[in-house]
């Protein structure tokens, strides 16, 4: 008994749907959207704190120097 072309097609479509769901979940974990949240920042990237002006790691939620929210 051979595998039918329709069976292979159904299997391929199922695999593509599962892949799309996995990619969607991963994308949502790393990007939240327009609610003011941000995407993760790589370690070592710095920015100037808008409160004290000192450079601080961009990945931190608060400034290393004045402890205010970034």
Protein Blocks (a to p, Z undefined) as FASTA:
>chain_A
ZZdfklmmmmmmmmmmmmmmmmmmmmmmmonbjnopacdddehiacddfklopacdfkbm
bdfklopaZZ
